[in-house]
Amino acid sequence: MEGQINKNYLNFIQNKSIIAQEICLYLKKSFGIQPTIDQKFIFLLSIDHGELNNSKVKEQRR
């Protein structure tokens, strides 16, 4: 059970990291803005796991 929880948490962190990278890439391509390391970390922290799940459910319903 503990191994599964750790694996789920690792997946959660990896998903947040990928989304934060996508946000930074979008800002750079669209607006020429290169986020600082601090801003990237804030993006990473501000992504809520519930929002990730909700967006996946909405996407699957389409």
N, CA, C and O atoms as a Maestro MAE file, in Angstrom:
{
 s_m_m2io_version
 :::
 2.0.0
}

f_m_ct {
 s_m_title
 :::
 protein
 m_atom[248] {
  # First column is atom index #
  i_m_mmod_type
  r_m_x_coord
  r_m_y_coord
  r_m_z_coord
  i_m_residue_number
  s_m_chain_name
  s_m_pdb_residue_name
  s_m_pdb_atom_name
  i_m_atomic_number
  :::
  1 25 0.827 -1.198 0.000 1 A "MET " " N  " 7
  2 3 0.000 0.000 0.000 1 A "MET " " CA " 6
  3 2 0.872 1.264 0.000 1 A "MET " " C  " 6
  4 15 0.606 2.213 -0.737 1 A "MET " " O  " 8
  5 25 1.906 1.260 0.829 2 A "GLU " " N  " 7
  6 3 2.771 2.437 0.919 2 A "GLU " " CA " 6
  7 2 3.492 2.691 -0.404 2 A "GLU " " C  " 6
  8 15 3.660 3.841 -0.810 2 A "GLU " " O  " 8
  9 25 3.915 1.628 -1.071 3 A "GLY " " N  " 7
  10 3 4.575 1.780 -2.362 3 A "GLY " " CA " 6
  11 2 3.660 2.402 -3.398 3 A "GLY " " C  " 6
  12 15 4.102 3.206 -4.219 3 A "GLY " " O  " 8
  13 25 2.373 2.033 -3.364 4 A "GLN " " N  " 7
  14 3 1.393 2.593 -4.301 4 A "GLN " " CA " 6
  15 2 1.180 4.080 -4.037 4 A "GLN " " C  " 6
  16 15 1.071 4.872 -4.972 4 A "GLN " " O  " 8
  17 25 1.122 4.455 -2.760 5 A "ILE " " N  " 7
  18 3 0.941 5.867 -2.399 5 A "ILE " " CA " 6
  19 2 2.136 6.680 -2.888 5 A "ILE " " C  " 6
  20 15 1.962 7.763 -3.447 5 A "ILE " " O  " 8
  21 25 3.338 6.168 -2.683 6 A "ASN " " N  " 7
  22 3 4.536 6.867 -3.138 6 A "ASN " " CA " 6
  23 2 4.545 7.000 -4.656 6 A "ASN " " C  " 6
  24 15 4.931 8.043 -5.183 6 A "ASN " " O  " 8
  25 25 4.124 5.955 -5.360 7 A "LYS " " N  " 7
  26 3 4.077 5.988 -6.820 7 A "LYS " " CA " 6
  27 2 3.052 7.015 -7.298 7 A "LYS " " C  " 6
  28 15 3.310 7.758 -8.244 7 A "LYS " " O  " 8
  29 25 1.887 7.057 -6.643 8 A "ASN " " N  " 7
  30 3 0.863 8.040 -7.002 8 A "ASN " " CA " 6
  31 2 1.362 9.462 -6.770 8 A "ASN " " C  " 6
  32 15 1.121 10.349 -7.588 8 A "ASN " " O  " 8
  33 25 2.057 9.677 -5.657 9 A "TYR " " N  " 7
  34 3 2.587 11.001 -5.355 9 A "TYR " " CA " 6
  35 2 3.642 11.412 -6.378 9 A "TYR " " C  " 6
  36 15 3.672 12.563 -6.815 9 A "TYR " " O  " 8
  37 25 4.503 10.476 -6.757 10 A "LEU " " N  " 7
  38 3 5.523 10.749 -7.758 10 A "LEU " " CA " 6
  39 2 4.872 11.121 -9.097 10 A "LEU " " C  " 6
  40 15 5.308 12.064 -9.758 10 A "LEU " " O  " 8
  41 25 3.838 10.388 -9.491 11 A "ASN " " N  " 7
  42 3 3.116 10.713 -10.726 11 A "ASN " " CA " 6
  43 2 2.483 12.089 -10.641 11 A "ASN " " C  " 6
  44 15 2.500 12.846 -11.612 11 A "ASN " " O  " 8
  45 25 1.923 12.419 -9.477 12 A "PHE " " N  " 7
  46 3 1.311 13.723 -9.253 12 A "PHE " " CA " 6
  47 2 2.337 14.844 -9.442 12 A "PHE " " C  " 6
  48 15 2.055 15.831 -10.121 12 A "PHE " " O  " 8
  49 25 3.520 14.698 -8.848 13 A "ILE " " N  " 7
  50 3 4.579 15.706 -8.963 13 A "ILE " " CA " 6
  51 2 5.056 15.805 -10.412 13 A "ILE " " C  " 6
  52 15 5.287 16.908 -10.908 13 A "ILE " " O  " 8
  53 25 5.205 14.682 -11.091 14 A "GLN " " N  " 7
  54 3 5.652 14.697 -12.482 14 A "GLN " " CA " 6
  55 2 4.629 15.398 -13.371 14 A "GLN " " C  " 6
  56 15 5.006 16.158 -14.263 14 A "GLN " " O  " 8
  57 25 3.344 15.155 -13.140 15 A "ASN " " N  " 7
  58 3 2.307 15.821 -13.922 15 A "ASN " " CA " 6
  59 2 2.341 17.328 -13.709 15 A "ASN " " C  " 6
  60 15 2.214 18.098 -14.662 15 A "ASN " " O  " 8
  61 25 2.514 17.750 -12.450 16 A "LYS " " N  " 7
  62 3 2.599 19.177 -12.162 16 A "LYS " " CA " 6
  63 2 3.797 19.797 -12.871 16 A "LYS " " C  " 6
  64 15 3.700 20.898 -13.414 16 A "LYS " " O  " 8
  65 25 4.916 19.097 -12.867 17 A "SER " " N  " 7
  66 3 6.126 19.603 -13.494 17 A "SER " " CA " 6
  67 2 5.935 19.769 -14.998 17 A "SER " " C  " 6
  68 15 6.363 20.771 -15.571 17 A "SER " " O  " 8
  69 25 5.301 18.799 -15.634 18 A "ILE " " N  " 7
  70 3 5.052 18.867 -17.076 18 A "ILE " " CA " 6
  71 2 4.153 20.052 -17.400 18 A "ILE " " C  " 6
  72 15 4.404 20.773 -18.365 18 A "ILE " " O  " 8
  73 25 3.114 20.258 -16.610 19 A "ILE " " N  " 7
  74 3 2.200 21.378 -16.856 19 A "ILE " " CA " 6
  75 2 2.917 22.706 -16.650 19 A "ILE " " C  " 6
  76 15 2.727 23.637 -17.432 19 A "ILE " " O  " 8
  77 25 3.739 22.803 -15.607 20 A "ALA " " N  " 7
  78 3 4.502 24.032 -15.368 20 A "ALA " " CA " 6
  79 2 5.436 24.318 -16.543 20 A "ALA " " C  " 6
  80 15 5.583 25.472 -16.948 20 A "ALA " " O  " 8
  81 25 6.064 23.286 -17.090 21 A "GLN " " N  " 7
  82 3 6.934 23.463 -18.254 21 A "GLN " " CA " 6
  83 2 6.139 23.936 -19.465 21 A "GLN " " C  " 6
  84 15 6.608 24.781 -20.228 21 A "GLN " " O  " 8
  85 25 4.940 23.395 -19.640 22 A "GLU " " N  " 7
  86 3 4.092 23.798 -20.761 22 A "GLU " " CA " 6
  87 2 3.665 25.264 -20.628 22 A "GLU " " C  " 6
  88 15 3.613 25.993 -21.618 22 A "GLU " " O  " 8
  89 25 3.363 25.686 -19.402 23 A "ILE " " N  " 7
  90 3 2.998 27.092 -19.167 23 A "ILE " " CA " 6
  91 2 4.165 27.997 -19.547 23 A "ILE " " C  " 6
  92 15 3.973 29.012 -20.216 23 A "ILE " " O  " 8
  93 25 5.365 27.635 -19.126 24 A "CYS " " N  " 7
  94 3 6.550 28.442 -19.438 24 A "CYS " " CA " 6
  95 2 6.811 28.485 -20.939 24 A "CYS " " C  " 6
  96 15 7.148 29.537 -21.483 24 A "CYS " " O  " 8
  97 25 6.658 27.352 -21.605 25 A "LEU " " N  " 7
  98 3 6.856 27.293 -23.049 25 A "LEU " " CA " 6
  99 2 5.830 28.161 -23.778 25 A "LEU " " C  " 6
  100 15 6.165 28.861 -24.734 25 A "LEU " " O  " 8
  101 25 4.587 28.109 -23.323 26 A "TYR " " N  " 7
  102 3 3.529 28.928 -23.914 26 A "TYR " " CA " 6
  103 2 3.845 30.424 -23.761 26 A "TYR " " C  " 6
  104 15 3.705 31.194 -24.711 26 A "TYR " " O  " 8
  105 25 4.266 30.820 -22.572 27 A "LEU " " N  " 7
  106 3 4.598 32.230 -22.339 27 A "LEU " " CA " 6
  107 2 5.747 32.680 -23.237 27 A "LEU " " C  " 6
  108 15 5.739 33.792 -23.764 27 A "LEU " " O  " 8
  109 25 6.732 31.805 -23.403 28 A "LYS " " N  " 7
  110 3 7.886 32.161 -24.226 28 A "LYS " " CA " 6
  111 2 7.493 32.279 -25.700 28 A "LYS " " C  " 6
  112 15 7.864 33.241 -26.372 28 A "LYS " " O  " 8
  113 25 6.739 31.295 -26.196 29 A "LYS " " N  " 7
  114 3 6.359 31.308 -27.615 29 A "LYS " " CA " 6
  115 2 5.352 32.405 -27.936 29 A "LYS " " C  " 6
  116 15 5.460 33.061 -28.971 29 A "LYS " " O  " 8
  117 25 4.379 32.607 -27.061 30 A "SER " " N  " 7
  118 3 3.297 33.546 -27.349 30 A "SER " " CA " 6
  119 2 3.663 34.997 -27.071 30 A "SER " " C  " 6
  120 15 3.270 35.896 -27.815 30 A "SER " " O  " 8
  121 25 4.411 35.224 -26.005 31 A "PHE " " N  " 7
  122 3 4.657 36.599 -25.572 31 A "PHE " " CA " 6
  123 2 6.132 36.962 -25.485 31 A "PHE " " C  " 6
  124 15 6.465 38.108 -25.184 31 A "PHE " " O  " 8
  125 25 7.012 36.017 -25.741 32 A "GLY " " N  " 7
  126 3 8.433 36.286 -25.635 32 A "GLY " " CA " 6
  127 2 8.907 36.456 -24.206 32 A "GLY " " C  " 6
  128 15 9.961 37.041 -23.958 32 A "GLY " " O  " 8
  129 25 8.121 35.941 -23.261 33 A "ILE " " N  " 7
  130 3 8.453 36.058 -21.842 33 A "ILE " " CA " 6
  131 2 9.185 34.805 -21.401 33 A "ILE " " C  " 6
  132 15 8.699 33.692 -21.603 33 A "ILE " " O  " 8
  133 25 10.344 34.982 -20.803 34 A "GLN " " N  " 7
  134 3 11.095 33.852 -20.260 34 A "GLN " " CA " 6
  135 2 10.948 33.879 -18.743 34 A "GLN " " C  " 6
  136 15 11.610 34.676 -18.079 34 A "GLN " " O  " 8
  137 25 10.082 33.013 -18.174 35 A "PRO " " N  " 7
  138 3 9.895 33.018 -16.716 35 A "PRO " " CA " 6
  139 2 11.193 32.694 -15.978 35 A "PRO " " C  " 6
  140 15 12.014 31.904 -16.442 35 A "PRO " " O  " 8
  141 25 11.353 33.323 -14.823 36 A "THR " " N  " 7
  142 3 12.516 33.051 -13.983 36 A "THR " " CA " 6
  143 2 12.321 31.719 -13.264 36 A "THR " " C  " 6
  144 15 11.235 31.139 -13.294 36 A "THR " " O  " 8
  145 25 13.367 31.250 -12.628 37 A "ILE " " N  " 7
  146 3 13.278 30.010 -11.850 37 A "ILE " " CA " 6
  147 2 12.210 30.146 -10.765 37 A "ILE " " C  " 6
  148 15 11.447 29.211 -10.522 37 A "ILE " " O  " 8
  149 25 12.155 31.306 -10.114 38 A "ASP " " N  " 7
  150 3 11.154 31.534 -9.064 38 A "ASP " " CA " 6
  151 2 9.741 31.450 -9.626 38 A "ASP " " C  " 6
  152 15 8.863 30.849 -9.006 38 A "ASP " " O  " 8
  153 25 9.514 32.043 -10.788 39 A "GLN " " N  " 7
  154 3 8.188 31.999 -11.397 39 A "GLN " " CA " 6
  155 2 7.813 30.574 -11.803 39 A "GLN " " C  " 6
  156 15 6.659 30.170 -11.659 39 A "GLN " " O  " 8
  157 25 8.769 29.824 -12.300 40 A "LYS " " N  " 7
  158 3 8.504 28.429 -12.663 40 A "LYS " " CA " 6
  159 2 8.101 27.632 -11.429 40 A "LYS " " C  " 6
  160 15 7.195 26.801 -11.489 40 A "LYS " " O  " 8
  161 25 8.772 27.884 -10.319 41 A "PHE " " N  " 7
  162 3 8.459 27.182 -9.078 41 A "PHE " " CA " 6
  163 2 7.058 27.548 -8.600 41 A "PHE " " C  " 6
  164 15 6.327 26.693 -8.102 41 A "PHE " " O  " 8
  165 25 6.684 28.813 -8.750 42 A "ILE " " N  " 7
  166 3 5.337 29.253 -8.367 42 A "ILE " " CA " 6
  167 2 4.290 28.566 -9.234 42 A "ILE " " C  " 6
  168 15 3.257 28.134 -8.723 42 A "ILE " " O  " 8
  169 25 4.539 28.457 -10.538 43 A "PHE " " N  " 7
  170 3 3.616 27.722 -11.407 43 A "PHE " " CA " 6
  171 2 3.454 26.293 -10.913 43 A "PHE " " C  " 6
  172 15 2.343 25.767 -10.850 43 A "PHE " " O  " 8
  173 25 4.562 25.679 -10.567 44 A "LEU " " N  " 7
  174 3 4.548 24.292 -10.117 44 A "LEU " " CA " 6
  175 2 3.717 24.156 -8.840 44 A "LEU " " C  " 6
  176 15 2.916 23.229 -8.717 44 A "LEU " " O  " 8
  177 25 3.901 25.065 -7.902 45 A "LEU " " N  " 7
  178 3 3.173 24.998 -6.637 45 A "LEU " " CA " 6
  179 2 1.692 25.337 -6.789 45 A "LEU " " C  " 6
  180 15 0.861 24.844 -6.027 45 A "LEU " " O  " 8
  181 25 1.360 26.173 -7.767 46 A "SER " " N  " 7
  182 3 -0.013 26.654 -7.878 46 A "SER " " CA " 6
  183 2 -0.944 25.702 -8.613 46 A "SER " " C  " 6
  184 15 -2.155 25.918 -8.642 46 A "SER " " O  " 8
  185 25 -0.393 24.655 -9.202 47 A "ILE " " N  " 7
  186 3 -1.234 23.696 -9.918 47 A "ILE " " CA " 6
  187 2 -1.864 22.753 -8.898 47 A "ILE " " C  " 6
  188 15 -1.170 22.048 -8.165 47 A "ILE " " O  " 8
  189 25 -3.185 22.757 -8.870 48 A "ASP " " N  " 7
  190 3 -3.936 21.953 -7.907 48 A "ASP " " CA " 6
  191 2 -4.258 20.599 -8.516 48 A "ASP " " C  " 6
  192 15 -4.697 20.521 -9.663 48 A "ASP " " O  " 8
  193 25 -4.045 19.543 -7.763 49 A "HIS " " N  " 7
  194 3 -4.307 18.181 -8.248 49 A "HIS " " CA " 6
  195 2 -5.773 18.021 -8.635 49 A "HIS " " C  " 6
  196 15 -6.077 17.338 -9.613 49 A "HIS " " O  " 8
  197 25 -6.682 18.634 -7.890 50 A "GLY " " N  " 7
  198 3 -8.100 18.559 -8.218 50 A "GLY " " CA " 6
  199 2 -8.386 19.166 -9.578 50 A "GLY " " C  " 6
  200 15 -9.206 18.644 -10.334 50 A "GLY " " O  " 8
  201 25 -7.720 20.256 -9.892 51 A "GLU " " N  " 7
  202 3 -7.910 20.883 -11.202 51 A "GLU " " CA " 6
  203 2 -7.403 19.976 -12.311 51 A "GLU " " C  " 6
  204 15 -7.995 19.927 -13.389 51 A "GLU " " O  " 8
  205 25 -6.319 19.261 -12.063 52 A "LEU " " N  " 7
  206 3 -5.807 18.322 -13.057 52 A "LEU " " CA " 6
  207 2 -6.852 17.243 -13.332 52 A "LEU " " C  " 6
  208 15 -7.132 16.920 -14.486 52 A "LEU " " O  " 8
  209 25 -7.422 16.692 -12.270 53 A "ASN " " N  " 7
  210 3 -8.415 15.637 -12.434 53 A "ASN " " CA " 6
  211 2 -9.657 16.159 -13.137 53 A "ASN " " C  " 6
  212 15 -10.202 15.482 -14.009 53 A "ASN " " O  " 8
  213 25 -10.110 17.347 -12.773 54 A "ASN " " N  " 7
  214 3 -11.302 17.914 -13.399 54 A "ASN " " CA " 6
  215 2 -11.093 18.144 -14.882 54 A "ASN " " C  " 6
  216 15 -11.993 17.879 -15.678 54 A "ASN " " O  " 8
  217 25 -9.919 18.635 -15.272 55 A "SER " " N  " 7
  218 3 -9.664 18.892 -16.685 55 A "SER " " CA " 6
  219 2 -9.596 17.589 -17.468 55 A "SER " " C  " 6
  220 15 -10.023 17.537 -18.622 55 A "SER " " O  " 8
  221 25 -9.063 16.533 -16.854 56 A "LYS " " N  " 7
  222 3 -9.006 15.238 -17.523 56 A "LYS " " CA " 6
  223 2 -10.412 14.687 -17.733 56 A "LYS " " C  " 6
  224 15 -10.712 14.133 -18.791 56 A "LYS " " O  " 8
  225 25 -11.275 14.836 -16.727 57 A "VAL " " N  " 7
  226 3 -12.645 14.343 -16.839 57 A "VAL " " CA " 6
  227 2 -13.384 15.106 -17.931 57 A "VAL " " C  " 6
  228 15 -14.080 14.503 -18.748 57 A "VAL " " O  " 8
  229 25 -13.239 16.426 -17.950 58 A "LYS " " N  " 7
  230 3 -13.899 17.231 -18.975 58 A "LYS " " CA " 6
  231 2 -13.410 16.848 -20.365 58 A "LYS " " C  " 6
  232 15 -14.194 16.779 -21.312 58 A "LYS " " O  " 8
  233 25 -12.110 16.600 -20.481 59 A "GLU " " N  " 7
  234 3 -11.530 16.235 -21.771 59 A "GLU " " CA " 6
  235 2 -12.065 14.879 -22.234 59 A "GLU " " C  " 6
  236 15 -12.335 14.688 -23.419 59 A "GLU " " O  " 8
  237 25 -12.218 13.942 -21.300 60 A "GLN " " N  " 7
  238 3 -12.716 12.612 -21.653 60 A "GLN " " CA " 6
  239 2 -14.192 12.659 -22.062 60 A "GLN " " C  " 6
  240 15 -14.632 11.842 -22.871 60 A "GLN " " O  " 8
  241 25 -14.952 13.598 -21.516 61 A "ARG " " N  " 7
  242 3 -16.374 13.702 -21.834 61 A "ARG " " CA " 6
  243 2 -16.616 14.260 -23.229 61 A "ARG " " C  " 6
  244 15 -17.684 14.043 -23.802 61 A "ARG " " O  " 8
  245 25 -15.646 14.970 -23.783 62 A "ARG " " N  " 7
  246 3 -15.817 15.585 -25.104 62 A "ARG " " CA " 6
  247 2 -15.841 14.595 -26.206 62 A "ARG " " C  " 6
  248 15 -15.978 14.970 -27.370 62 A "ARG " " O  " 8
  :::
 }
 m_bond[247] {
  # First column is bond index #
  i_m_from
  i_m_to
  i_m_order
  :::
  1 1 2 1
  2 2 3 1
  3 3 4 2
  4 3 5 1
  5 5 6 1
  6 6 7 1
  7 7 8 2
  8 7 9 1
  9 9 10 1
  10 10 11 1
  11 11 12 2
  12 11 13 1
  13 13 14 1
  14 14 15 1
  15 15 16 2
  16 15 17 1
  17 17 18 1
  18 18 19 1
  19 19 20 2
  20 19 21 1
  21 21 22 1
  22 22 23 1
  23 23 24 2
  24 23 25 1
  25 25 26 1
  26 26 27 1
  27 27 28 2
  28 27 29 1
  29 29 30 1
  30 30 31 1
  31 31 32 2
  32 31 33 1
  33 33 34 1
  34 34 35 1
  35 35 36 2
  36 35 37 1
  37 37 38 1
  38 38 39 1
  39 39 40 2
  40 39 41 1
  41 41 42 1
  42 42 43 1
  43 43 44 2
  44 43 45 1
  45 45 46 1
  46 46 47 1
  47 47 48 2
  48 47 49 1
  49 49 50 1
  50 50 51 1
  51 51 52 2
  52 51 53 1
  53 53 54 1
  54 54 55 1
  55 55 56 2
  56 55 57 1
  57 57 58 1
  58 58 59 1
  59 59 60 2
  60 59 61 1
  61 61 62 1
  62 62 63 1
  63 63 64 2
  64 63 65 1
  65 65 66 1
  66 66 67 1
  67 67 68 2
  68 67 69 1
  69 69 70 1
  70 70 71 1
  71 71 72 2
  72 71 73 1
  73 73 74 1
  74 74 75 1
  75 75 76 2
  76 75 77 1
  77 77 78 1
  78 78 79 1
  79 79 80 2
  80 79 81 1
  81 81 82 1
  82 82 83 1
  83 83 84 2
  84 83 85 1
  85 85 86 1
  86 86 87 1
  87 87 88 2
  88 87 89 1
  89 89 90 1
  90 90 91 1
  91 91 92 2
  92 91 93 1
  93 93 94 1
  94 94 95 1
  95 95 96 2
  96 95 97 1
  97 97 98 1
  98 98 99 1
  99 99 100 2
  100 99 101 1
  101 101 102 1
  102 102 103 1
  103 103 104 2
  104 103 105 1
  105 105 106 1
  106 106 107 1
  107 107 108 2
  108 107 109 1
  109 109 110 1
  110 110 111 1
  111 111 112 2
  112 111 113 1
  113 113 114 1
  114 114 115 1
  115 115 116 2
  116 115 117 1
  117 117 118 1
  118 118 119 1
  119 119 120 2
  120 119 121 1
  121 121 122 1
  122 122 123 1
  123 123 124 2
  124 123 125 1
  125 125 126 1
  126 126 127 1
  127 127 128 2
  128 127 129 1
  129 129 130 1
  130 130 131 1
  131 131 132 2
  132 131 133 1
  133 133 134 1
  134 134 135 1
  135 135 136 2
  136 135 137 1
  137 137 138 1
  138 138 139 1
  139 139 140 2
  140 139 141 1
  141 141 142 1
  142 142 143 1
  143 143 144 2
  144 143 145 1
  145 145 146 1
  146 146 147 1
  147 147 148 2
  148 147 149 1
  149 149 150 1
  150 150 151 1
  151 151 152 2
  152 151 153 1
  153 153 154 1
  154 154 155 1
  155 155 156 2
  156 155 157 1
  157 157 158 1
  158 158 159 1
  159 159 160 2
  160 159 161 1
  161 161 162 1
  162 162 163 1
  163 163 164 2
  164 163 165 1
  165 165 166 1
  166 166 167 1
  167 167 168 2
  168 167 169 1
  169 169 170 1
  170 170 171 1
  171 171 172 2
  172 171 173 1
  173 173 174 1
  174 174 175 1
  175 175 176 2
  176 175 177 1
  177 177 178 1
  178 178 179 1
  179 179 180 2
  180 179 181 1
  181 181 182 1
  182 182 183 1
  183 183 184 2
  184 183 185 1
  185 185 186 1
  186 186 187 1
  187 187 188 2
  188 187 189 1
  189 189 190 1
  190 190 191 1
  191 191 192 2
  192 191 193 1
  193 193 194 1
  194 194 195 1
  195 195 196 2
  196 195 197 1
  197 197 198 1
  198 198 199 1
  199 199 200 2
  200 199 201 1
  201 201 202 1
  202 202 203 1
  203 203 204 2
  204 203 205 1
  205 205 206 1
  206 206 207 1
  207 207 208 2
  208 207 209 1
  209 209 210 1
  210 210 211 1
  211 211 212 2
  212 211 213 1
  213 213 214 1
  214 214 215 1
  215 215 216 2
  216 215 217 1
  217 217 218 1
  218 218 219 1
  219 219 220 2
  220 219 221 1
  221 221 222 1
  222 222 223 1
  223 223 224 2
  224 223 225 1
  225 225 226 1
  226 226 227 1
  227 227 228 2
  228 227 229 1
  229 229 230 1
  230 230 231 1
  231 231 232 2
  232 231 233 1
  233 233 234 1
  234 234 235 1
  235 235 236 2
  236 235 237 1
  237 237 238 1
  238 238 239 1
  239 239 240 2
  240 239 241 1
  241 241 242 1
  242 242 243 1
  243 243 244 2
  244 243 245 1
  245 245 246 1
  246 246 247 1
  247 247 248 2
  :::
 }
}
